[in-house]
Amino acid sequence: MTRLVVVSNRVAPIDEGRAAAGGLAVAVLAALADMGGVWFGWNGEIVATQPAKADLRKQGNLTYATIGMTRRDYTEYYNGFSNSALWPLFHYRLDLTKFSRRDFTGYMRVNARFAKLLQPLLRIDDVIWVHDYHLIPLAGELRRIGASHPLGFFLHTPLPPVEILVALPRHAALMQSLCAYDLVGFQTVNDLSAFYDYIVLEAGGEVLSDGVVRAYGRTLRAGVFPIGIDTDNVVKLAQKHDNSSASRRLKEILHGRALIIGVDRLDYSKGLVERFRAFERLLEDHPGERGKVTLMQVAPPSRLDVGGYMEIRRALETTAGNINGRFADFDWVPIRYLNKSFDREELTCFYRQSRVALVTPMRDGMNLVAKEFVAAQNEKNPGVLVLSRFAGAAHELDDALIVNPYDIDDVTGALHAGLTMSLAERRRRWRGMMARLKRHDVHHWRKDFLTALQESLVEA
């Protein structure tokens, strides 16, 4: 029986995956739920010596296969090339991109080690699905040691235009590695177009009319597979906790005020300072909203040992403090800034109680918070989604209020429109987005990708 083998940089612990606040972990667990199989990757631990084999733990029809990582590998592969070079570059931030030959060597070394430790776990009829920018070279390393399995890759981040991509030293080696897969999946048509442009303009390859790509002596397919959420599960979770203790506490704290919610990792790609400035402008331009609305921003810390992240945290804390100092009253604080994590049940409760969700990244692959917010709403009295045009979700959720996060006045105007929107219009917009989320959920995403992977092998 065919197994699905999922490979990602990080494997969430068994009990953590269910509580994780969206993102890859929840999507992977949902994708593996029906088929069973293996989830392979780093366990999040720093170890003194390189592991000789993966640690295996079973839960039902799913096997967690995890490995530790040495401090050197963590520094060079993870903090270095993955998050100091690829992450900023893929989010269009050339000014923050840092490249070193040492880090690139570490990146390739860890990918080779992943392949070496994964290979003994593979069965002949396994299908391998690799996730995200950390593991672009994995297919090439697996093929080098004899693996002939179907290999698919999905990029959760954006892929930047060729003019940005070629600024990365060793970009050709990276893109050649990407072409070692049988199928490469992207979030949006913009990302796919960037890939095609690189193949034709830089690699000297060709893209055929049926989407087949020929480059570096390989024939492969590429396509758009926008990731979804487990829509039905989010709906049930929201309904279950409609009158939970957390819900009651939140209502007591708000005292009838409208809640604006933001949930993001603490990252420069999320546009958090600009978001606070737009909220400040709302209070300036619409003084009648003072004391009647609260912005609650959940921003758990992320990659604090990567250069620049502590500065983001300080800037956000300073901005929130200045705005609260300027507008707060004895019985009202405009911004509740929470630099901590919450489990999915709590977040779903927050979403359901919110009048507006502010999802305004400067650049994002998809952004599942936007989708989870919509799915968590009460259909009788739904909230409004204010969504950046630079999030992948904007290609699907066009009933949201789409904004340019670089334009503070645009975001402020959408905020005010969301707060004052009629119930009839809120319902109409919500129904349109919800219909999309039900048709294209995480199970559709998994089936769509794996079907395309099998078809790419037949055609090859």
PLY file of the C-alpha trace (Angstrom):
ply
format ascii 1.0
element vertex 460
property float x
property float y
property float z
element edge 459
property int vertex1
property int vertex2
end_header
0.00 0.00 0.00
1.35 3.41 -0.99
2.51 5.55 1.93
2.87 9.30 2.01
6.24 10.42 3.35
6.24 14.09 4.30
9.57 15.83 4.89
9.79 19.26 6.50
12.47 21.13 8.39
10.58 20.87 11.67
8.33 18.09 12.91
5.92 19.26 15.59
5.82 17.03 18.69
2.83 14.72 18.80
0.94 16.83 21.34
2.09 20.16 19.88
0.84 19.65 16.35
-2.81 19.70 17.36
-2.45 22.93 19.31
-0.24 24.77 16.84
-1.53 28.12 15.61
-2.06 27.18 11.98
0.74 26.98 9.47
2.61 24.02 8.08
2.25 21.75 11.12
-1.55 21.74 11.10
-1.68 21.41 7.31
0.72 18.46 7.32
-1.17 16.65 10.06
-4.42 17.11 8.19
-2.85 15.88 4.95
-1.49 12.76 6.67
-4.68 12.01 8.61
-6.39 10.01 5.84
-3.44 8.21 4.23
-1.15 7.67 7.20
2.58 7.46 6.55
5.76 9.08 7.83
6.58 12.63 8.88
10.34 13.18 8.84
12.37 16.16 10.02
14.16 17.97 12.81
12.75 17.58 16.32
13.80 21.06 17.43
16.61 19.82 19.70
20.28 20.81 19.57
22.54 17.77 20.11
26.27 17.33 20.72
26.86 14.81 17.94
25.20 14.03 14.64
22.55 11.30 14.97
23.23 7.95 13.30
19.55 7.29 12.67
16.13 8.84 13.11
14.08 8.40 16.27
10.77 6.69 15.43
7.52 7.17 17.31
4.14 5.87 16.17
0.70 7.28 16.75
-2.07 5.43 14.96
-1.19 5.12 11.28
1.39 7.91 11.44
5.10 7.49 12.21
7.07 10.50 13.45
10.70 10.15 12.35
12.83 12.88 13.90
16.49 13.81 14.25
18.44 16.28 16.35
20.72 18.94 14.91
24.19 20.02 15.99
24.86 23.61 16.97
27.01 24.08 13.85
24.25 22.81 11.57
21.66 24.95 13.33
23.85 28.05 12.91
24.80 27.52 9.28
21.81 25.70 7.76
18.89 27.09 9.77
19.83 30.51 11.12
22.31 31.06 8.33
21.34 30.23 4.77
17.66 29.33 5.36
16.64 32.29 7.50
19.29 34.94 6.86
19.46 34.45 3.09
16.46 32.60 1.64
13.71 33.89 3.94
14.38 37.62 3.40
15.14 37.13 -0.30
11.94 35.15 -0.89
10.01 37.96 0.86
11.54 40.60 -1.44
13.87 41.99 1.26
17.22 42.24 -0.48
18.28 44.81 2.12
18.12 42.10 4.83
19.55 39.22 2.79
22.88 37.95 4.10
24.86 35.36 2.16
28.00 33.48 3.19
29.74 30.58 1.51
30.02 28.82 4.86
26.26 28.96 5.43
25.52 27.69 1.92
27.89 24.77 2.48
26.10 24.01 5.75
22.73 24.19 3.99
23.82 21.62 1.43
25.45 19.44 4.12
22.29 19.24 6.23
20.15 18.43 3.19
22.55 15.58 2.36
22.25 14.34 5.94
18.45 14.49 5.81
18.58 12.34 2.67
20.99 9.84 4.22
18.86 9.36 7.35
15.58 9.27 5.45
16.61 6.66 2.87
16.62 3.60 5.23
13.02 4.38 6.21
11.68 4.36 2.66
9.65 1.60 1.04
9.70 1.00 -2.69
6.18 2.35 -3.30
6.40 5.45 -1.08
5.49 8.89 -2.40
7.70 11.67 -0.97
6.40 15.21 -0.44
9.02 17.77 0.63
8.07 21.12 2.12
9.54 24.59 2.02
12.68 26.54 1.36
14.87 24.77 3.92
14.89 21.58 1.85
15.10 22.63 -1.79
18.22 20.44 -2.44
16.73 17.30 -0.85
15.50 15.69 -4.08
18.92 15.95 -5.69
20.56 14.43 -2.62
18.04 11.57 -2.51
18.54 10.82 -6.20
22.30 10.89 -5.73
22.08 8.02 -3.24
19.72 5.95 -5.35
16.16 6.94 -4.41
13.82 6.64 -7.40
10.56 7.49 -5.64
8.06 10.09 -6.87
9.29 13.39 -5.42
7.12 16.46 -5.02
8.04 19.83 -3.51
5.79 22.59 -2.19
7.05 26.11 -1.48
5.07 27.75 1.33
6.74 31.15 0.87
6.55 33.40 -2.19
9.09 32.96 -4.99
10.42 36.40 -5.96
10.80 37.69 -9.52
13.92 36.72 -11.43
15.46 40.19 -10.92
15.49 39.58 -7.16
16.32 35.87 -7.28
19.51 36.35 -9.30
20.89 38.64 -6.61
21.50 35.52 -4.51
24.95 34.03 -5.01
24.61 30.37 -6.07
21.08 30.97 -7.32
21.75 28.67 -10.28
22.68 25.77 -8.00
19.55 26.36 -5.94
17.22 26.40 -8.93
18.90 23.38 -10.48
18.20 21.54 -7.21
14.55 22.57 -7.44
14.33 20.97 -10.88
15.34 17.58 -9.44
11.73 17.15 -8.25
9.00 15.63 -10.40
6.49 18.28 -9.38
7.06 21.73 -7.88
4.05 23.46 -6.31
3.55 27.15 -5.56
0.93 29.17 -3.69
-0.02 31.63 -6.44
0.21 32.20 -10.17
2.70 35.02 -9.48
5.11 32.54 -7.90
4.68 30.10 -10.78
5.33 32.89 -13.29
8.52 33.81 -11.46
9.67 30.19 -11.72
8.86 30.01 -15.42
10.71 33.29 -16.03
13.81 31.96 -14.33
13.72 28.73 -16.33
13.50 30.57 -19.65
15.59 33.69 -18.97
18.33 32.33 -16.71
18.46 28.56 -17.04
18.05 28.48 -20.82
15.27 25.93 -20.43
11.78 25.85 -21.87
8.20 25.83 -20.65
5.85 23.93 -22.94
2.25 24.90 -23.59
0.99 22.13 -21.26
3.12 23.42 -18.37
5.91 20.86 -18.68
9.31 22.32 -17.78
12.57 21.21 -19.37
15.76 22.45 -17.76
19.11 21.17 -16.48
18.59 17.89 -18.32
15.34 17.21 -16.44
11.66 17.16 -17.35
9.25 18.12 -14.59
5.96 19.86 -13.93
5.14 22.96 -11.91
1.77 24.28 -10.84
-0.32 26.38 -8.48
-1.70 24.56 -5.43
-2.97 27.15 -2.91
-2.90 25.61 0.55
-6.17 25.37 2.43
-7.26 24.82 6.01
-9.27 22.06 7.65
-12.40 24.19 7.26
-14.92 21.85 8.87
-12.65 21.34 11.87
-12.26 25.10 12.43
-16.02 25.58 12.19
-16.66 22.85 14.78
-13.95 24.23 17.06
-15.41 27.73 16.90
-18.93 26.52 17.65
-17.70 24.31 20.49
-15.98 27.21 22.23
-18.62 29.84 21.53
-19.45 29.97 25.23
-16.17 28.75 26.70
-14.47 30.34 29.71
-11.99 32.08 27.38
-14.87 33.51 25.37
-16.59 34.80 28.51
-13.36 36.33 29.80
-12.79 38.12 26.51
-16.32 39.55 26.50
-15.86 40.80 30.07
-12.58 42.48 29.18
-13.99 44.15 26.07
-17.05 45.59 27.84
-18.96 45.74 24.56
-16.10 47.29 22.57
-15.39 46.10 19.02
-12.32 43.86 18.76
-9.76 44.06 15.96
-7.55 40.96 15.91
-4.10 40.36 14.47
-2.24 37.03 14.78
1.25 36.75 13.33
4.69 35.45 14.11
6.99 38.27 15.15
8.59 38.81 11.74
9.50 41.78 9.55
7.46 40.33 6.66
4.21 40.77 8.61
4.05 44.56 8.57
3.22 44.84 12.26
4.59 48.33 12.93
2.77 49.64 9.86
-0.40 47.94 11.15
-0.10 49.74 14.50
0.40 53.03 12.65
-2.79 52.44 10.64
-4.70 51.83 13.87
-3.20 55.01 15.31
-4.41 56.89 12.24
-7.90 55.46 12.79
-7.95 56.95 16.29
-6.68 60.28 14.93
-9.09 60.56 12.01
-12.13 59.07 13.75
-12.08 60.24 17.36
-15.52 58.74 17.87
-13.86 55.30 17.82
-11.73 56.10 20.86
-12.80 54.01 23.79
-15.04 51.91 21.52
-12.50 49.66 19.78
-9.49 47.59 20.86
-6.71 46.13 18.74
-5.39 42.84 20.11
-2.18 41.75 18.42
-0.89 38.25 19.13
2.76 38.04 18.04
4.69 35.10 19.49
8.48 35.48 19.35
10.28 33.91 16.40
13.95 33.35 15.47
15.24 35.67 18.17
18.79 34.48 17.50
18.62 35.61 13.86
19.91 39.12 13.26
17.24 41.82 13.13
14.46 40.07 15.03
15.19 41.69 18.39
15.03 45.08 16.66
11.56 44.25 15.32
10.39 43.30 18.78
11.72 46.52 20.31
10.18 48.64 17.55
6.79 47.01 18.01
6.86 47.37 21.78
7.89 51.03 21.47
5.17 51.78 18.92
2.45 50.09 20.99
3.62 51.92 24.10
3.57 55.28 22.36
0.08 54.76 20.97
-1.28 53.56 24.31
0.38 56.44 26.11
-1.16 58.90 23.69
-4.75 57.60 23.62
-5.39 55.32 26.62
-7.85 56.27 29.31
-8.25 54.95 32.86
-10.73 52.33 31.65
-9.43 51.62 28.13
-6.16 50.56 26.51
-6.20 50.87 22.70
-3.67 48.11 21.93
-3.31 44.80 23.71
0.05 43.51 22.47
0.60 39.86 23.44
4.11 38.59 22.75
3.21 34.97 23.45
1.66 31.89 21.89
-1.91 30.66 22.22
-3.30 27.28 21.26
-5.69 26.89 18.34
-8.75 26.68 20.57
-7.99 30.04 22.18
-7.18 31.67 18.85
-10.39 30.36 17.32
-12.27 31.91 20.22
-10.51 35.25 19.59
-11.37 35.12 15.89
-15.04 34.45 16.57
-15.31 37.43 18.93
-13.63 39.88 16.52
-15.37 42.47 14.38
-12.30 42.88 12.13
-9.21 40.79 11.39
-6.15 42.74 10.26
-4.05 40.47 8.05
-1.64 42.90 6.41
1.73 41.27 5.64
4.12 43.09 3.35
4.58 39.76 1.56
3.25 36.29 2.40
3.04 32.91 0.74
-0.59 32.27 1.70
-1.46 33.29 5.28
-3.74 30.73 6.88
-4.79 33.11 9.67
-6.96 34.89 7.10
-8.70 31.64 6.21
-9.07 30.47 9.82
-10.61 33.82 10.79
-13.28 33.47 8.11
-14.05 29.86 9.02
-14.36 30.72 12.73
-17.04 33.39 12.24
-20.62 33.19 13.45
-22.68 33.16 10.24
-25.39 35.27 11.93
-22.97 38.06 12.80
-19.66 37.60 10.93
-16.64 39.83 11.19
-14.75 41.53 8.35
-11.40 40.47 6.93
-8.97 43.26 6.01
-6.36 41.54 3.86
-3.10 42.60 2.25
-2.98 42.32 -1.52
0.50 40.82 -1.06
-0.76 37.76 0.84
-1.43 34.67 -1.26
-4.88 34.46 0.31
-5.88 37.64 -1.54
-5.93 35.60 -4.78
-8.79 33.54 -3.32
-10.60 35.67 -0.71
-11.62 38.55 -2.92
-14.63 39.33 -0.73
-12.23 40.59 1.90
-11.34 44.29 2.03
-8.11 44.13 0.02
-5.50 46.75 0.98
-1.98 47.91 0.21
-0.12 47.56 3.55
2.42 50.18 2.47
-0.43 52.74 2.29
-1.44 53.57 5.88
-4.44 55.61 4.73
-5.70 52.66 2.67
-5.51 50.32 5.67
-7.10 52.91 7.94
-9.97 53.40 5.52
-10.58 49.64 5.32
-10.48 49.39 9.13
-13.15 52.06 9.47
-15.21 50.45 6.71
-15.03 47.11 8.49
-16.07 48.58 11.81
-19.06 50.38 10.30
-20.12 47.83 7.66
-23.76 46.76 7.64
-24.71 43.28 8.77
-26.13 42.47 5.33
-22.85 43.27 3.59
-20.81 41.42 6.20
-22.92 38.31 5.65
-22.67 38.60 1.87
-18.88 38.88 1.94
-18.54 36.07 4.48
-20.71 33.67 2.45
-18.58 34.22 -0.64
-15.31 33.52 1.20
-16.72 30.59 3.13
-17.90 28.88 -0.06
-14.33 29.05 -1.35
-12.87 27.66 1.88
-15.24 24.69 1.83
-14.45 23.83 -1.80
-10.69 24.25 -1.45
-9.79 22.96 2.00
-6.59 21.26 3.11
-7.84 17.85 1.95
-8.50 19.21 -1.54
-4.97 20.70 -1.51
-3.40 17.36 -0.61
-5.44 15.37 -3.15
-4.84 17.94 -5.89
-1.08 17.97 -5.36
-0.63 14.20 -5.08
-2.83 13.56 -8.12
-0.73 16.00 -10.13
2.44 14.29 -8.88
1.21 10.89 -10.08
0.17 12.38 -13.44
3.59 13.98 -13.88
5.20 10.54 -13.54
2.88 8.96 -16.10
3.56 11.71 -18.63
7.31 11.58 -18.07
0 1
1 2
2 3
3 4
4 5
5 6
6 7
7 8
8 9
9 10
10 11
11 12
12 13
13 14
14 15
15 16
16 17
17 18
18 19
19 20
20 21
21 22
22 23
23 24
24 25
25 26
26 27
27 28
28 29
29 30
30 31
31 32
32 33
33 34
34 35
35 36
36 37
37 38
38 39
39 40
40 41
41 42
42 43
43 44
44 45
45 46
46 47
47 48
48 49
49 50
50 51
51 52
52 53
53 54
54 55
55 56
56 57
57 58
58 59
59 60
60 61
61 62
62 63
63 64
64 65
65 66
66 67
67 68
68 69
69 70
70 71
71 72
72 73
73 74
74 75
75 76
76 77
77 78
78 79
79 80
80 81
81 82
82 83
83 84
84 85
85 86
86 87
87 88
88 89
89 90
90 91
91 92
92 93
93 94
94 95
95 96
96 97
97 98
98 99
99 100
100 101
101 102
102 103
103 104
104 105
105 106
106 107
107 108
108 109
109 110
110 111
111 112
112 113
113 114
114 115
115 116
116 117
117 118
118 119
119 120
120 121
121 122
122 123
123 124
124 125
125 126
126 127
127 128
128 129
129 130
130 131
131 132
132 133
133 134
134 135
135 136
136 137
137 138
138 139
139 140
140 141
141 142
142 143
143 144
144 145
145 146
146 147
147 148
148 149
149 150
150 151
151 152
152 153
153 154
154 155
155 156
156 157
157 158
158 159
159 160
160 161
161 162
162 163
163 164
164 165
165 166
166 167
167 168
168 169
169 170
170 171
171 172
172 173
173 174
174 175
175 176
176 177
177 178
178 179
179 180
180 181
181 182
182 183
183 184
184 185
185 186
186 187
187 188
188 189
189 190
190 191
191 192
192 193
193 194
194 195
195 196
196 197
197 198
198 199
199 200
200 201
201 202
202 203
203 204
204 205
205 206
206 207
207 208
208 209
209 210
210 211
211 212
212 213
213 214
214 215
215 216
216 217
217 218
218 219
219 220
220 221
221 222
222 223
223 224
224 225
225 226
226 227
227 228
228 229
229 230
230 231
231 232
232 233
233 234
234 235
235 236
236 237
237 238
238 239
239 240
240 241
241 242
242 243
243 244
244 245
245 246
246 247
247 248
248 249
249 250
250 251
251 252
252 253
253 254
254 255
255 256
256 257
257 258
258 259
259 260
260 261
261 262
262 263
263 264
264 265
265 266
266 267
267 268
268 269
269 270
270 271
271 272
272 273
273 274
274 275
275 276
276 277
277 278
278 279
279 280
280 281
281 282
282 283
283 284
284 285
285 286
286 287
287 288
288 289
289 290
290 291
291 292
292 293
293 294
294 295
295 296
296 297
297 298
298 299
299 300
300 301
301 302
302 303
303 304
304 305
305 306
306 307
307 308
308 309
309 310
310 311
311 312
312 313
313 314
314 315
315 316
316 317
317 318
318 319
319 320
320 321
321 322
322 323
323 324
324 325
325 326
326 327
327 328
328 329
329 330
330 331
331 332
332 333
333 334
334 335
335 336
336 337
337 338
338 339
339 340
340 341
341 342
342 343
343 344
344 345
345 346
346 347
347 348
348 349
349 350
350 351
351 352
352 353
353 354
354 355
355 356
356 357
357 358
358 359
359 360
360 361
361 362
362 363
363 364
364 365
365 366
366 367
367 368
368 369
369 370
370 371
371 372
372 373
373 374
374 375
375 376
376 377
377 378
378 379
379 380
380 381
381 382
382 383
383 384
384 385
385 386
386 387
387 388
388 389
389 390
390 391
391 392
392 393
393 394
394 395
395 396
396 397
397 398
398 399
399 400
400 401
401 402
402 403
403 404
404 405
405 406
406 407
407 408
408 409
409 410
410 411
411 412
412 413
413 414
414 415
415 416
416 417
417 418
418 419
419 420
420 421
421 422
422 423
423 424
424 425
425 426
426 427
427 428
428 429
429 430
430 431
431 432
432 433
433 434
434 435
435 436
436 437
437 438
438 439
439 440
440 441
441 442
442 443
443 444
444 445
445 446
446 447
447 448
448 449
449 450
450 451
451 452
452 453
453 454
454 455
455 456
456 457
457 458
458 459
